């Protein structure tokens, strides 16, 4: 089940020193240790389709959504977190597939947007939670998207809270490096329409980006892959100029098939994008936000709660209307 990483080592050694990407503490490449991406057997799309076999929308949702690899989100709702991440990473490992996990429990989460507010009660509670998250994965191969929006959503925090958050994220990265040596962790960097590249590069660096494998873009948003690639390259240019290193990045393509219309919360008329894959303009294109899951009580999801599966929204997103 474990494959050679000699090719990765050779590629790194072949890079000119001045152009080398700053490495994380991880020596292993989880994409070479598995035979493709893991399909969550309990995704909201799969659960809905199984519960509604006679619904006219079910065949399309099954074909276009339910069997596409996408991330599972973990937070306070996940129960004992080490048990939850261990079970998920273990099931994927048993299938020889690479799981995508989102850690979403930072204190004062979504402090400005509010629709997904919550998170751990204190920094110490978060430190314990994230340590158990990493320990549950342990040596299994995995990809973790660390705290969506946490670096872009500073507007409602005091400077003391910002510094506290930076410390929590740096501590989280240290835990993954210590406990989960075959996990690639991507520190979230918002999206192209939110924070300028120079500011985001500084925020990433101050939150410990050197310890991460890379950064993630467009989670739960709609910007095109081309827009995200340009933004990611701009962030890397700033990182190189200011701090002397760059990092790989991944893009959430789950809902970006029609691009953004300027709305972020359950925007109408959006469409699913390129299914989860390696490459495609970034290190990986990933379905991180599950298509059809509500962003909250807003837009075409009025009356819903964040994370609730909306079959009509999902169905329309398949066809782009």
Phi and psi in degrees as a GROMACS rama.xvg file:
@    title "Ramachandran Plot"
@    xaxis  label "Phi"
@    yaxis  label "Psi"
@TYPE xy
-96.5919  129.916  UNK-2
-109.477  162.564  UNK-3
-64.9671  144.974  UNK-4
-110.702  17.7418  UNK-5
-62.7465  -35.1605  UNK-6
-63.6712  -40.0311  UNK-7
-63.7471  -45.6117  UNK-8
-60.9573  -41.6044  UNK-9
-63.2123  -39.5279  UNK-10
-65.9831  -40.9928  UNK-11
-64.7268  -43.4718  UNK-12
-64.9348  -25.4881  UNK-13
-79.6245  -13.7145  UNK-14
-71.0458  137.675  UNK-15
-60.3374  141.541  UNK-16
-55.9181  -41.3596  UNK-17
-68.0527  -22.1646  UNK-18
-104.165  0.0133371  UNK-19
-65.0432  139.594  UNK-20
-74.1166  136.188  UNK-21
-61.0525  123.18  UNK-22
-77.509  154.162  UNK-23
-84.3765  -177.262  UNK-24
-76.711  -4.98677  UNK-25
-84.1758  135.67  UNK-26
-93.7082  -21.3709  UNK-27
-99.9748  153.719  UNK-28
-109.719  108.02  UNK-29
-65.3606  -21.4233  UNK-30
-71.2389  -22.8423  UNK-31
-90.8223  -6.07494  UNK-32
-97.8744  -0.951143  UNK-33
-137.999  167.077  UNK-34
-110.867  54.4611  UNK-35
109.613  -178.352  UNK-36
-90.8796  149.506  UNK-37
-82.4507  133.743  UNK-38
-94.2532  120.235  UNK-39
-65.0382  115.595  UNK-40
-72.5227  -11.4766  UNK-41
-120.542  27.9178  UNK-42
-62.7151  158.849  UNK-43
-62.3456  -35  UNK-44
-65.1505  -43.4333  UNK-45
-64.6918  -42.248  UNK-46
-63.5808  -43.2944  UNK-47
-65.2327  -44.711  UNK-48
-62.0567  -40.4795  UNK-49
-65.9249  -32.3738  UNK-50
-83.9567  -11.2336  UNK-51
-133.599  59.0048  UNK-52
-62.937  -25.7312  UNK-53
-93.0743  -1.15408  UNK-54
-72.317  138.555  UNK-55
-64.7735  -18.8402  UNK-56
-87.1773  -13.7811  UNK-57
-61.3275  -44.2288  UNK-58
-58.1835  -42.0405  UNK-59
-68.3018  -41.295  UNK-60
-66.146  -39.1141  UNK-61
-63.0132  -47.9519  UNK-62
-70.4189  -38.7891  UNK-63
-100.497  -21.5179  UNK-64
-120.842  -53.1377  UNK-65
-63.44  -27.6458  UNK-66
-106.185  14.2265  UNK-67
-93.448  131.287  UNK-68
-59.8792  129.791  UNK-69
-147.386  167.634  UNK-70
-77.9631  151.042  UNK-71
-104.509  134.406  UNK-72
-93.4387  137.709  UNK-73
-122.164  134.524  UNK-74
-156.944  -153.728  UNK-75
-62.1082  -26.0338  UNK-76
-72.6182  -7.99025  UNK-77
-85.1944  -1.66512  UNK-78
76.2567  -149.789  UNK-79
-63.548  110.697  UNK-80
-67.8456  -39.3892  UNK-81
-63.3165  -36.8354  UNK-82
-65.8834  -41.819  UNK-83
-67.1585  -48.0822  UNK-84
-70.0842  -34.0839  UNK-85
-64.413  -42.5472  UNK-86
-64.9474  -41.0168  UNK-87
-69.6636  -48.5227  UNK-88
-64.2731  -34.3082  UNK-89
-67.569  -40.8844  UNK-90
-64.721  -40.5059  UNK-91
-65.5751  -41.9862  UNK-92
-63.0339  -39.4626  UNK-93
-61.9859  -32.9349  UNK-94
-87.89  0.938887  UNK-95
60.8438  38.3637  UNK-96
-122.622  159.48  UNK-97
-97.688  116.21  UNK-98
-85.8065  150.214  UNK-99
-111.132  123.494  UNK-100
-124.88  139.522  UNK-101
-110.517  124.969  UNK-102
-92.9325  118.29  UNK-103
-138.972  74.5666  UNK-104
-150.628  19.8237  UNK-105
-64.1495  139.612  UNK-106
-56.6942  144.875  UNK-107
60.2837  33.9553  UNK-108
-56.043  139.94  UNK-109
50.1146  46.9357  UNK-110
-66.3712  -27.1809  UNK-111
-93.2962  -45.2379  UNK-112
-68.0047  -46.4228  UNK-113
86.4578  -26.2218  UNK-114
-66.8627  -27.084  UNK-115
-119.042  32.9611  UNK-116
-62.2066  159.701  UNK-117
137.589  -144.808  UNK-118
105.691  174.633  UNK-119
-60.103  153.068  UNK-120
-73.4219  -33.1603  UNK-121
-142.71  161.611  UNK-122
-57.719  -37.6237  UNK-123
-68.8429  -36.4546  UNK-124
-64.9229  -38.6243  UNK-125
-66.1666  -42.523  UNK-126
-58.7538  -41.4141  UNK-127
-66.2337  -43.6746  UNK-128
-61.8209  -47.4617  UNK-129
-72.0103  -30.7613  UNK-130
-64.8232  -40.0405  UNK-131
-69.786  -35.9212  UNK-132
-56.702  -51.8024  UNK-133
-65.6272  -40.8581  UNK-134
-64.6703  -30.8297  UNK-135
-65.2532  -38.9391  UNK-136
-69.7856  -43.2973  UNK-137
54.0943  -130.468  UNK-138
-85.6271  2.51508  UNK-139
-72.9754  149.78  UNK-140
-70.7752  138.758  UNK-141
-163.146  162.795  UNK-142
-121.165  130.398  UNK-143
-121.046  130.058  UNK-144
-99.8037  117.356  UNK-145
-96.3406  110.675  UNK-146
52.9183  74.2164  UNK-147
-50.9716  137.063  UNK-148
74.9322  -5.06389  UNK-149
-64.4805  -30.427  UNK-150
-93.7101  -21.4704  UNK-151
-86.0462  -26.9102  UNK-152
-92.8109  59.0388  UNK-153
-93.6142  -14.4192  UNK-154
-60.5748  -23.7051  UNK-155
-107.888  15.3009  UNK-156
-110.896  149.215  UNK-157
-77.6129  167.348  UNK-158
-62.5272  -35.0852  UNK-159
-65.4313  -39.7949  UNK-160
-68.0173  -35.7779  UNK-161
-61.3298  -48.4628  UNK-162
-62.23  -38.3449  UNK-163
-63.1222  -42.9687  UNK-164
-64.2523  -42.7995  UNK-165
-58.0615  -41.3894  UNK-166
-65.0518  -38.8273  UNK-167
-64.7236  -41.3842  UNK-168
-68.2515  -42.7465  UNK-169
-61.9244  -39.4733  UNK-170
-65.3372  -37.9407  UNK-171
-62.4038  -44.8594  UNK-172
-61.6138  -38.7079  UNK-173
-63.0362  -37.891  UNK-174
-64.648  -43.6687  UNK-175
-63.4995  -41.9642  UNK-176
-61.1018  -35.2781  UNK-177
-78.7579  -41.3002  UNK-178
-106.734  -21.313  UNK-179
-128.291  72.3857  UNK-180
-68.7204  -12.6271  UNK-181
-110.818  24.6497  UNK-182
-111.106  131.93  UNK-183
-93.4002  123.315  UNK-184
-109.093  130.175  UNK-185
-113.512  119.634  UNK-186
-80.9821  127.122  UNK-187
-71.5633  141.035  UNK-188
-126.273  25.769  UNK-189
71.1415  -140.175  UNK-190
-147.046  169.043  UNK-191
-63.0932  -20.1521  UNK-192
-96.7024  10.1498  UNK-193
-110.607  -64.681  UNK-194
-124.564  137.076  UNK-195
-59.6799  152.746  UNK-196
-61.2365  -39.5509  UNK-197
-65.4553  -44.0415  UNK-198
-65.0199  -42.4057  UNK-199
-65.5512  -39.2161  UNK-200
-58.5172  -42.5246  UNK-201
-64.59  -43.7527  UNK-202
-64.2945  -42.0904  UNK-203
-60.1068  -47.4455  UNK-204
-62.4405  -43.279  UNK-205
-68.2696  -21.4955  UNK-206
-93.9018  8.31098  UNK-207
96.1748  26.5633  UNK-208
-53.9991  -31.5025  UNK-209
-54.7726  -30.868  UNK-210
-79.7075  -17.5979  UNK-211
-87.1181  161.868  UNK-212
-72.1675  -38.0526  UNK-213
-171.27  -158.905  UNK-214
-133.154  158.924  UNK-215
-115.89  151.912  UNK-216
-132.996  150.177  UNK-217
72.7815  16.1936  UNK-218
-61.659  126.196  UNK-219
64.7965  20.2823  UNK-220
-124.261  -170.609  UNK-221
-128.039  1.59415  UNK-222
-62.6937  145.901  UNK-223
-64.5107  160.723  UNK-224
-61.1975  -39.5564  UNK-225
-62.3647  -42.5278  UNK-226
-63.1219  -41.046  UNK-227
-69.0017  -38.0496  UNK-228
-62.7469  -43.1181  UNK-229
-62.8213  -41.9287  UNK-230
-66.8059  -45.4882  UNK-231
-60.0506  -39.9394  UNK-232
-66.2319  -35.5842  UNK-233
-68.0207  -40.0798  UNK-234
-61.8722  -43.1222  UNK-235
-64.8667  -35.9845  UNK-236
-62.4859  -39.9974  UNK-237
-67.6076  -41.3539  UNK-238
-60.5822  -43.189  UNK-239
-64.5265  -44.147  UNK-240
-68.6168  -38.8139  UNK-241
-88.9221  -37.9129  UNK-242
-124.641  -7.52879  UNK-243
83.0019  20.0052  UNK-244
-149.773  163.995  UNK-245
-130.524  169.376  UNK-246
-139.53  151.018  UNK-247
-66.3796  157.572  UNK-248
-138.365  157.836  UNK-249
-121.683  157.194  UNK-250
-125.555  133.752  UNK-251
-79.5624  111.422  UNK-252
-106.631  11.0668  UNK-253
-61.8455  -30.3609  UNK-254
-132.872  24.1706  UNK-255
-106.443  18.0226  UNK-256
-64.1445  -27.9239  UNK-257
-108.035  7.01449  UNK-258
71.5305  -170.949  UNK-259
-98.7928  143.71  UNK-260
-105.287  14.3838  UNK-261
95.7042  -13.2143  UNK-262
-96.0793  146.18  UNK-263
-111.646  -18.3386  UNK-264
-108.954  101.977  UNK-265
51.2999  54.766  UNK-266
-68.3487  139.566  UNK-267
-76.0551  155.836  UNK-268
71.9676  17.4146  UNK-269
-88.0799  168.474  UNK-270
-141.861  148.431  UNK-271
-61.0613  151.166  UNK-272
-109.662  -164.09  UNK-273
-55.4525  126.738  UNK-274
-62.0468  160.181  UNK-275
-47.8936  129.081  UNK-276
-162.77  164.426  UNK-277
-80.012  150.663  UNK-278
69.6961  -154.518  UNK-279
91.2826  23.5056  UNK-280
107.583  -19.151  UNK-281
-130.015  -179.433  UNK-282
-63.6415  -40.1883  UNK-283
-147.99  148.291  UNK-284
-105.403  123.888  UNK-285
-129.03  145.248  UNK-286
-88.8887  104.072  UNK-287
-101.951  -52.1953  UNK-288
-85.2497  123.44  UNK-289
-69.8844  123.325  UNK-290
-57.3611  135.092  UNK-291
95.5781  -15.4483  UNK-292
-83.94  131.839  UNK-293
-65.8616  147.707  UNK-294
-87.3591  -10.8264  UNK-295
140.63  -171.657  UNK-296
-79.011  78.2119  UNK-297
-165.405  162.303  UNK-298
52.2132  -138.853  UNK-299
-73.4662  -0.88535  UNK-300
-105.581  20.1034  UNK-301
-53.6056  130.841  UNK-302
93.9036  -5.45829  UNK-303
-102.024  172.574  UNK-304
-114.183  155.754  UNK-305
-57.258  130.756  UNK-306
92.7941  -12.1625  UNK-307
-69.9412  134.823  UNK-308
-81.1069  127.395  UNK-309
-114.537  99.832  UNK-310
-60.5693  -36.0317  UNK-311
-69.8889  -38.5279  UNK-312
-63.1969  -44.3919  UNK-313
-61.8697  -44.4823  UNK-314
-62.0166  -45.3911  UNK-315
-66.7789  -32.8671  UNK-316
-67.5993  -28.039  UNK-317
-64.0842  -36.9572  UNK-318
-103.798  -8.42345  UNK-319
80.2655  38.3426  UNK-320
